[in-house]
Amino acid sequence: MNFTKYFINISLSILLSGIAFSQEKRLAKADESFSRYAFVDARKIYLQVAEKGYESADLFKKIGDSYYFNARLEDAIPWYEKLTTTYVDDIDPEYLFRYSQSLKSVQRYDEADKIMERFNTLIGNDKRAEFFMNTRDYLKFIEMQSGKYKLSKLSVNSKYSDYAPSFNNQGQLVFASSRGGNSGISRIVHEWDEMPFLDLYSSTITEEKGTLQAPKKIKGKINTKFHESSTSFSNDGQTVYFTRNNYTKRRLGSNEKGTTLLKLYKAIIENNKWDNIEELPFNSNEYSMAHPALSADGTKLYFASDMPDSRGLSDLYVIDINEDGTFGEPRNLGDKINTEGRETFPYVSDSGRLYFASDGHVGLGGLDIFVTVPEESGTFSIPYNVGKPVNSSEDDFTFVLNEDTKIGYFSSNRTGGKGNDDIYSFKQIEELITTCNQYVTGKVTDANSKEVLVDAEIFLLDDTNSELQRTVTDAKGMYRFDLECEKQYVVRANKTTYNPTETLLTTNSVLEHEYDVALQLDKGGLVGKEAKPGDDLAKLLDLEIIYFDLDKSFIRPDAEVELQKIIAALKEYPNLKIDIRSHTDSRANNQYNMSLSERRAKSTIKYIIGKGKIDKSRITGRGYGETQLVNACADDVSCSEEQHQRNRRSEFIILQ
């Protein structure tokens, strides 16, 4: 497993030997090694200390990480488990994510999902948590996507690390391998994963089956005594972009902390040898850039980086290559692609599809390979997992595909290979699912008896409340609608003698949405009740209170759900008229609060009229400021935020 997969930067320093230390000094020594990512040496000390009964959150973290960042996820499990169960109240959410990924590596998906639920609760605004919560049926989708490739093992793999295949447009596959590392400095890499340095090799591809002939180290000045990996070739095969440690003109560079990072380079072929090595001008000594991928027309270069505006450990970027060979400015591919995890190893096919590896998008474990399709707007679609058998519970990455022959290659550290990472060939036998086909399904029941309701009407509305589809529930009380991605819908359920109900539904990358409906009969609604002027419609419909944020008048998402029920009642009873009365808490002065409540009343009226297409003559409203508090939280009275929140509300008083 090579460190460039994890995009953690390695300090090229030699470990000093130590003889006899106290436990504290031994830990300090291990910490010093760990800080330079010398995981193998640090782990030996940590394990010895742990075996003597010493426990701490920091110790469990570092032992777990020493395995995790060497792709030994199964070995990380017991240490992350100790950490997350012993130090429950003081856990860094990132370790829940790593623990979940580690559990996936041994296919303990139910446990991994429960840990991700904890992660989502603690982390707040995080794309990885959002993708997981919105894709709870990810195993079902991956299963639907699976079986599109037929894999073959290759004889060119070594007992070391072999990965990052690419086509050089001359009938050869170029890849990185640590099979021929320089023994004199191999100890430096042993600090990370006990693998020698990487060099670039080429192997001729047999035309029919895609098997590879014996590899040879590529000629020229491209290989050095440090790491070279992940290449991308121009269409004419005369130019190659590649990744290397920060080593230019025989000088090793580092950042302010003395750490050697990764950079992008370019070489030109002359007399069948790679020469004229140039560092790309947009590199930096302070962050890494790696894993180049040229677009088919050669006008764009995609790459991975942890530059300052990246979301996570590494993001995907693109930069324009101008006609004169100069470069534009790097652009982050955005939140649809990048997460707080790792997005890395991009590859752009001739049709413009972007394949990449990620552990931030929801997958089977470790790095999974995803594909995103170019759209007319110039952006990319949501990413799709390419499924099994290319993806596994381990790390799967560096995917390339010849779309003419349907033959391609990728790398994986899955069980059954020759070495640390191996290259696999595949034949694509079926097209991937790269269109977003979703649906919503659910069961309609009586809220009191729990019996299923047959022939209940179900409506699918758009975000303006225009009807798109309608159906009735079947003999099992079930319904289903097909949906489009990245749209907002309203699902409305209705049946004679029952109160109608609605919910908002926003589609994203979820395959299947489930929305079960319990309709109220003679309870909590207007049916069977006498609704008279002066009654609060919200109470008759048993709605949650329509709350507002402090000092705000916009309609919150939780309020939208309740307002849809108000809209449903107004549509069901066309003679119904209401007066909206909005309120504030006692904080701020009376004049300001009166103005704020007026804004809240207006925004509520605007939402109902606009979203529900309700005639404005049926709705009136005004603000009451802090004049009608529901509790004792008046001026100068000490109250909790929750108590103040009860006063920031809207009422819906029946006029007719």
C-alpha positions in Angstrom: 0.0 0.0 0.0 1.6 3.2 -1.1 1.3 6.4 0.9 0.1 8.4 -2.1 -3.3 6.6 -1.8 -3.8 8.3 1.5 -2.3 11.7 0.5 -0.6 12.0 3.9 2.7 13.6 3.5 5.9 11.7 4.4 8.9 13.3 6.0 12.0 11.7 4.4 13.9 11.4 7.7 15.9 8.5 9.1 14.8 7.0 12.5 17.3 7.2 15.3 17.9 4.1 17.2 17.0 3.9 20.9 18.0 1.5 23.6 16.3 1.6 26.9 13.5 4.1 27.7 11.0 4.4 30.4 7.4 4.0 29.3 6.9 7.7 29.0 10.1 8.1 26.9 9.1 5.1 24.8 5.8 6.7 24.1 7.5 10.0 23.3 9.8 8.2 20.9 6.8 6.5 19.3 5.0 9.8 19.0 7.9 11.3 17.3 8.0 8.5 14.8 4.2 8.7 14.3 4.4 12.4 13.7 6.6 11.6 10.7 4.2 8.9 9.6 6.8 6.2 10.5 3.8 4.0 11.3 5.5 0.6 11.4 8.2 1.6 13.9 5.8 3.6 16.1 3.3 0.8 16.2 5.8 -1.6 17.6 6.3 0.6 20.7 2.6 1.4 21.1 1.7 -2.3 21.0 4.3 -3.1 23.6 3.0 -0.4 25.9 -0.6 -1.6 25.3 0.3 -5.1 26.2 1.5 -3.9 29.6 -2.0 -2.7 30.4 -1.5 1.0 29.6 -4.7 2.6 28.1 -5.5 6.1 26.8 -7.6 7.6 24.0 -4.4 8.8 22.3 -2.8 5.3 22.4 -5.9 3.7 20.9 -6.1 6.4 18.2 -2.5 6.0 17.2 -2.5 2.2 17.1 -5.7 2.2 15.1 -4.4 4.9 12.7 -1.1 3.1 12.2 -3.1 0.2 10.7 -5.7 2.4 9.0 -3.3 4.5 7.1 -1.4 1.4 5.9 -4.8 0.0 4.6 -4.8 -2.7 7.3 -8.4 -1.8 8.2 -9.2 -5.2 9.7 -6.4 -4.8 12.2 -7.6 -1.3 13.1 -11.0 -2.5 14.2 -10.2 -3.6 17.8 -8.4 -0.4 18.6 -11.1 1.9 17.2 -13.7 -0.2 19.0 -11.8 0.3 22.3 -11.6 4.0 21.6 -15.3 4.5 20.6 -16.7 2.4 23.5 -14.4 3.5 26.3 -14.2 7.3 25.5 -17.8 7.8 24.4 -18.2 11.4 25.7 -14.9 12.7 24.3 -14.7 11.1 20.9 -13.5 12.9 17.8 -16.2 12.2 15.2 -13.5 11.4 12.6 -12.6 8.3 14.4 -16.2 7.1 14.1 -15.9 7.4 10.3 -12.6 5.5 10.3 -14.1 2.8 12.5 -17.1 2.5 10.2 -14.8 2.2 7.2 -12.8 -0.5 9.0 -15.9 -2.5 9.8 -16.9 -2.4 6.1 -13.5 -4.0 5.3 -14.8 -7.2 6.9 -18.3 -6.7 5.5 -19.9 -5.9 8.9 -22.2 -3.4 7.2 -25.0 -3.3 9.8 -22.5 -2.3 12.5 -20.7 0.1 10.2 -24.1 1.8 9.4 -24.8 2.2 13.1 -21.4 3.9 13.7 -22.1 6.2 10.7 -25.4 7.2 12.4 -23.4 8.2 15.5 -21.0 10.0 13.2 -23.9 11.9 11.6 -25.2 12.9 15.0 -21.9 14.4 16.1 -20.4 15.8 13.0 -23.0 18.3 11.8 -22.4 19.6 8.3 -20.4 16.9 6.6 -20.9 15.5 3.0 -19.9 12.0 4.0 -22.6 11.9 6.7 -25.1 13.6 4.3 -24.4 11.0 1.5 -24.8 8.2 4.0 -28.1 9.4 5.5 -29.5 10.0 2.0 -28.3 6.7 0.7 -29.3 4.2 3.3 -30.1 1.6 0.6 -26.6 1.8 -0.8 -26.0 -1.9 -0.8 -29.1 -2.4 -2.9 -28.0 0.1 -5.4 -24.4 -1.3 -5.6 -25.9 -4.8 -6.1 -28.0 -3.4 -9.0 -24.8 -1.9 -10.5 -22.7 -5.0 -10.0 -21.8 -7.7 -12.6 -20.9 -5.2 -15.3 -17.2 -6.3 -15.5 -15.4 -9.6 -15.8 -12.1 -9.6 -13.9 -8.8 -11.3 -14.6 -5.6 -11.6 -12.6 -2.3 -10.5 -14.2 1.0 -12.2 -14.1 3.0 -9.0 -14.1 2.2 -8.3 -10.4 5.0 -8.5 -7.9 5.1 -9.2 -4.1 5.4 -5.4 -3.7 3.0 -2.6 -4.6 1.8 -2.4 -8.2 -0.8 0.2 -9.2 -1.7 3.3 -11.2 -2.1 1.8 -14.7 -2.4 4.2 -17.6 -2.4 3.8 -21.4 0.5 5.4 -23.2 -1.2 5.3 -26.7 1.5 3.1 -28.1 -0.1 -0.2 -27.1 1.5 -0.3 -23.7 0.3 0.0 -20.1 2.4 2.1 -17.8 2.2 1.6 -14.1 4.0 2.3 -10.8 5.8 -0.5 -8.9 8.0 -0.7 -5.9 9.6 -4.0 -7.1 13.0 -2.3 -7.8 13.5 0.0 -4.9 16.9 1.4 -4.1 18.1 -0.6 -1.1 20.3 2.2 0.1 17.3 4.3 1.1 14.5 1.8 1.3 14.6 2.1 5.1 13.0 5.6 4.7 9.9 4.0 3.2 10.0 1.1 5.7 9.0 3.8 8.2 5.7 4.1 6.4 4.8 0.7 5.1 7.9 -1.4 4.6 7.7 -0.9 0.8 10.7 0.3 -1.4 10.3 3.4 -3.6 8.1 3.4 -6.6 9.3 3.6 -10.2 7.5 3.6 -13.5 7.3 0.5 -15.7 5.7 -0.3 -19.0 4.2 -3.5 -20.4 2.9 -4.3 -23.8 -0.8 -5.1 -24.0 -1.9 -8.2 -26.0 -4.7 -7.0 -28.3 -7.3 -9.7 -27.8 -7.4 -10.4 -24.0 -5.7 -7.4 -22.6 -3.0 -9.5 -20.8 0.4 -7.9 -20.2 3.9 -8.9 -21.3 6.8 -8.8 -18.9 7.2 -5.2 -17.7 10.3 -3.1 -18.2 11.4 0.1 -16.4 10.7 3.0 -18.7 13.7 4.7 -20.2 15.0 8.2 -19.6 15.4 10.6 -16.7 11.8 10.1 -15.4 12.7 7.6 -12.7 14.7 8.8 -9.7 15.6 7.5 -6.3 12.3 8.9 -4.9 8.7 8.1 -5.7 7.3 8.3 -9.3 3.7 7.2 -9.9 0.3 7.8 -11.7 0.9 8.9 -15.3 -1.3 10.4 -18.0 -0.2 10.6 -21.7 -1.1 12.9 -24.5 -2.9 11.5 -27.5 0.3 11.5 -29.6 2.2 9.7 -26.8 4.9 12.4 -26.8 4.1 14.0 -23.5 3.5 12.5 -20.1 2.3 14.1 -16.9 3.2 12.2 -13.7 3.5 12.4 -9.9 6.8 12.6 -8.1 8.1 13.6 -4.7 9.2 17.2 -4.6 12.5 16.4 -6.3 13.5 18.9 -9.1 16.9 19.3 -10.7 18.4 16.8 -8.3 17.3 18.8 -5.3 14.8 17.5 -2.7 12.3 20.2 -1.6 10.2 20.4 1.5 7.7 22.6 3.2 8.3 24.8 6.3 8.1 21.7 8.6 10.7 19.8 6.6 8.1 17.5 5.0 8.6 16.4 1.4 5.3 16.6 -0.5 4.1 15.4 -3.9 4.2 17.4 -7.1 3.1 17.2 -10.7 5.7 17.0 -13.5 5.8 16.8 -17.3 8.2 15.0 -19.6 8.8 14.9 -23.3 10.0 11.8 -25.2 13.1 12.1 -27.3 14.9 9.1 -29.0 12.5 6.7 -27.2 13.6 8.1 -23.8 11.8 10.5 -21.5 13.6 13.7 -21.1 13.1 17.5 -20.5 11.5 16.9 -17.1 9.6 20.0 -15.9 7.8 20.8 -12.7 4.4 22.2 -13.4 4.2 25.9 -12.5 1.2 25.7 -10.3 2.8 23.3 -7.8 3.5 24.4 -4.2 6.0 23.4 -1.6 3.2 23.8 1.1 0.7 21.2 -0.2 0.6 18.2 -2.5 -0.6 17.8 -6.1 -0.8 14.3 -7.6 -2.4 11.8 -9.9 -2.8 13.7 -13.2 -5.5 12.9 -15.8 -5.7 14.5 -19.2 -9.0 15.1 -20.9 -9.3 13.4 -24.3 -8.8 16.7 -26.2 -5.8 17.6 -24.0 -7.2 20.9 -22.9 -7.8 20.1 -19.3 -5.7 18.4 -16.6 -7.5 16.8 -13.6 -5.6 16.0 -10.4 -5.9 15.5 -6.7 -4.7 17.9 -4.1 -4.9 18.9 -0.4 -4.5 22.6 -1.2 -6.1 25.1 1.3 -9.6 25.1 -0.2 -9.9 21.3 -0.3 -12.8 19.8 1.7 -11.0 16.8 3.0 -7.8 14.8 2.9 -7.7 15.2 -0.9 -10.0 16.8 -3.4 -10.3 16.6 -7.2 -9.3 19.7 -9.2 -9.2 20.7 -12.9 -7.0 23.2 -14.7 -7.1 24.5 -18.2 -4.2 23.9 -20.6 -3.9 26.8 -23.0 -2.9 26.5 -26.7 0.5 28.0 -25.9 1.1 25.4 -23.2 0.5 27.7 -20.3 -2.0 26.8 -17.5 -5.0 28.5 -16.0 -6.0 28.5 -12.4 -6.9 25.3 -10.5 -10.6 24.9 -9.9 -12.1 22.6 -7.2 -14.7 20.2 -8.7 -17.1 21.1 -5.9 -19.3 19.5 -3.3 -21.1 17.1 -5.7 -17.7 15.4 -6.2 -15.6 16.2 -3.2 -16.2 15.3 0.4 -14.3 15.6 3.7 -12.7 12.2 3.0 -10.5 11.2 0.1 -11.3 11.8 -3.6 -8.3 10.8 -5.6 -6.9 9.1 -8.7 -9.0 10.7 -11.4 -9.2 9.3 -14.9 -11.1 10.8 -17.9 -12.3 8.5 -20.6 -12.5 9.4 -24.3 -16.3 10.0 -23.8 -15.5 12.5 -21.0 -16.6 10.3 -18.1 -14.7 11.0 -14.9 -13.7 7.9 -12.9 -12.2 8.4 -9.5 -11.6 6.7 -6.1 -13.3 7.9 -2.9 -14.0 6.8 0.6 -16.2 9.9 1.2 -19.0 8.7 -1.1 -20.9 5.7 0.2 -19.3 2.4 -0.9 -18.3 -1.1 0.2 -15.3 -0.2 2.2 -12.0 1.6 1.9 -11.6 3.4 -1.5 -14.3 2.6 -4.0 -14.3 3.6 -7.7 -17.0 6.0 -8.8 -18.0 7.4 -12.2 -19.6 10.8 -13.0 -21.0 11.8 -16.4 -20.5 15.1 -18.1 -23.6 17.3 -18.3 -24.7 19.9 -20.8 -24.0 22.7 -18.3 -20.3 21.7 -18.3 -20.5 20.2 -14.8 -20.6 16.5 -13.8 -23.6 14.4 -12.6 -23.8 12.9 -9.2 -21.2 10.1 -8.8 -22.3 6.5 -9.3 -20.6 3.5 -7.6 -19.3 1.1 -10.4 -20.3 -1.9 -8.3 -18.8 -5.3 -7.7 -16.5 -7.0 -8.7 -14.4 -3.9 -9.4 -15.2 -2.6 -6.0 -14.7 -4.7 -2.9 -14.5 -4.2 0.9 -10.8 -3.2 0.6 -9.1 -0.3 -1.4 -10.0 -0.2 -5.1 -8.5 2.6 -7.2 -6.7 3.8 -10.3 -9.4 2.7 -12.8 -8.7 3.2 -16.6 -10.8 2.0 -19.5 -10.4 1.7 -23.3 -14.0 2.5 -24.4 -13.4 1.0 -27.8 -12.2 -2.5 -26.7 -14.1 -2.3 -23.3 -10.9 -3.6 -21.7 -9.5 -1.8 -18.7 -7.4 -2.0 -15.6 -7.6 -1.0 -11.9 -5.7 -1.7 -8.7 -6.7 -3.2 -5.4 -5.2 -4.5 -2.2 -8.0 -7.1 -1.8 -7.2 -10.6 -0.5 -5.9 -13.1 -3.1 -3.3 -10.9 -4.8 0.4 -11.3 -5.1 1.5 -8.3 -3.2 0.5 -5.2 -1.3 -1.4 -3.6 -4.2 -2.1 -5.6 -7.4 -3.3 -4.6 -10.9 -6.3 -6.4 -12.3 -7.6 -6.4 -15.9 -11.3 -6.4 -16.8 -13.7 -6.7 -19.7 -16.8 -4.5 -19.5 -19.7 -6.7 -20.5 -22.6 -4.4 -19.7 -23.2 -0.7 -19.4 -23.3 1.0 -16.0 -26.3 2.7 -14.6 -25.5 6.4 -14.9 -29.0 7.9 -15.0 -30.7 8.7 -11.8 -33.8 6.5 -11.5 -35.5 6.8 -8.2 -38.9 6.1 -6.7 -40.9 6.7 -3.6 -43.0 3.9 -2.1 -44.9 3.5 1.1 -47.9 2.1 2.9 -51.1 4.0 3.9 -52.7 3.0 7.2 -55.4 4.1 9.7 -53.5 6.0 12.4 -55.7 4.5 15.1 -56.3 0.8 14.1 -53.1 0.5 12.1 -55.1 -1.3 9.4 -54.0 -0.8 5.8 -56.2 1.6 3.7 -57.0 0.3 0.3 -57.9 2.8 -2.6 -56.6 5.8 -0.7 -55.7 8.5 -3.2 -52.0 9.5 -3.4 -50.9 12.6 -5.3 -47.4 13.5 -6.4 -47.0 17.3 -6.7 -44.0 19.5 -7.7 -42.6 22.2 -5.5 -45.3 24.6 -6.8 -48.1 22.1 -5.7 -48.9 21.3 -9.4 -50.1 17.7 -9.7 -47.6 15.4 -11.6 -49.1 12.0 -10.9 -51.8 10.3 -8.9 -52.5 6.7 -7.9 -54.5 4.7 -5.4 -53.2 2.2 -2.9 -53.3 -1.5 -3.7 -54.7 -4.4 -1.7 -51.8 -4.1 0.6 -52.2 -0.4 1.1 -49.0 0.3 -1.0 -48.3 3.0 -3.6 -45.3 3.9 -5.7 -44.2 6.9 -7.8 -41.1 7.2 -10.1 -39.0 10.3 -9.4 -36.3 12.4 -10.9 -33.1 13.3 -9.1 -32.3 16.6 -7.3 -35.9 17.8 -7.2 -38.4 18.7 -4.5 -41.8 17.0 -4.4 -44.9 17.0 -2.2 -46.6 13.6 -1.5 -50.2 14.0 -0.5 -52.5 11.2 0.8 -56.3 11.4 1.1 -59.2 9.2 1.7 -62.9 9.8 2.3 -63.7 10.5 6.0 -59.9 10.9 6.7 -57.9 14.1 7.1 -55.5 14.7 4.2 -51.8 14.8 5.0 -48.7 15.9 3.0 -44.9 15.7 3.2 -42.0 17.4 1.4 -39.5 15.1 -0.3 -36.2 16.2 -1.8 -34.4 13.6 -4.0 -30.7 13.3 -4.2 -28.6 10.1 -4.6 -31.1 7.8 -2.8 -32.4 4.9 -4.9 -35.5 4.3 -2.9 -37.5 6.7 -0.7 -39.9 5.3 1.8 -42.9 7.3 3.1 -45.5 5.5 5.1 -48.7 7.5 5.8 -51.0 7.2 8.8 -54.3 9.0 8.1 -56.3 10.3 11.1 -60.0 9.4 11.4 -62.1 11.6 13.8 -59.0 12.6 15.7 -56.6 15.5 15.5 -58.3 16.8 12.3 -61.4 18.5 10.9 -63.4 15.4 10.0 -65.9 14.7 12.7 -65.1 17.9 14.5 -66.9 21.2 14.6 -64.5 23.8 13.4 -65.8 27.2 14.3 -64.4 30.7 13.9 -61.8 31.5 16.5 -60.4 27.9 16.6 -56.7 27.4 15.8 -56.5 25.3 12.7 -53.0 24.1 13.7 -54.4 22.6 16.9 -57.3 21.0 15.1 -54.9 19.4 12.7 -52.6 18.4 15.5 -49.6 20.2 13.9 -46.3 20.9 15.3 -45.9 24.5 16.2 -44.5 26.6 13.3 -41.4 28.0 14.9 -38.9 30.6 13.7 -35.2 31.0 14.4 -34.1 33.8 16.6 -34.4 37.2 14.9 -35.4 35.4 11.6 -38.5 35.4 9.5 -37.7 32.8 6.8 -39.7 29.5 6.7 -37.6 26.7 8.2 -37.6 23.2 6.6 -39.4 21.7 9.6 -42.1 24.4 9.3 -42.5 23.7 5.6 -43.7 20.2 6.4 -46.4 21.6 8.7 -47.4 24.3 6.3 -48.0 21.7 3.6 -50.7 20.3 5.9 -52.3 23.7 6.3 -52.3 23.9 2.5 -53.9 20.4 2.2 -56.7 21.5 4.6 -57.3 24.7 2.6 -57.6 22.7 -0.6 -59.9 20.1 1.0 -62.2 22.7 2.4 -62.6 25.5 -0.3 -64.7 27.7 2.0 -62.1 27.7 4.8 -60.6 31.1 5.6 -57.8 31.7 8.1 -56.0 34.6 9.8 -52.3 34.1 10.4 -51.0 35.5 13.7 -47.2 35.6 14.1 -45.4 36.2 17.4 -41.9 36.9 18.8 -40.2 36.3 22.2 -39.6 39.2 24.5 -36.0 39.9 23.6 -35.3 43.1 21.7 -37.5 46.2 22.1 -41.3 46.2 21.5 -41.1 48.2 18.2 -38.5 45.9 16.7 -40.4 42.8 17.8 -43.6 44.1 16.2 -41.8 44.6 12.9 -40.2 41.2 13.1 -43.6 39.5 13.7 -45.1 41.3 10.8 -42.3 39.9 8.6 -43.0 36.5 9.9 -46.7 36.7 9.1 -46.0 38.0 5.6 -43.5 35.2 4.9 -46.0 32.6 6.1 -48.8 34.0 4.0 -46.5 34.3 1.0 -45.5 30.6 1.4 -49.1 29.3 1.6 -50.3 31.4 -1.4 -47.3 30.7 -3.5 -46.6 27.1 -2.8 -50.3 26.1 -2.4 -51.8 28.3 -5.1 -54.4 29.4 -2.6 -56.5 32.5 -3.4 -55.1 35.4 -1.4 -58.7 36.4 -0.4 -58.8 33.4 1.9 -55.8 34.4 4.0 -55.2 37.4 6.2 -52.6 38.0 8.9 -50.6 40.3 11.0 -47.9 40.4 13.6 -48.4 40.7 17.3 -44.8 41.2 18.5 -44.3 40.1 22.1 -47.8 41.1 23.2 -49.2 37.5 23.5 -46.5 35.4 25.2 -47.5 31.8 26.0 -45.4 31.7 29.2 -43.8 34.0 31.8 -40.8 34.9 29.7 -41.4 38.6 29.6 -38.8 41.4 29.6 -36.0 40.9 32.2 -37.2 37.4 33.1 -34.5 34.8 32.9 -35.6 31.9 30.6 -34.0 29.1 28.6 -33.7 29.2 24.9 -36.3 26.5 24.7 -38.7 28.6 26.7 -38.1 31.6 24.5 -38.6 29.4 21.4 -42.2 28.6 22.4 -43.1 32.3 21.8 -41.6 32.5 18.3 -44.6 31.0 16.6 -47.5 31.4 14.1 -51.1 30.6 14.7 -53.8 29.9 12.1 -57.1 31.2 13.4 -60.3 30.1 11.5 -62.4 33.0 10.3 -64.9 31.1 8.2 
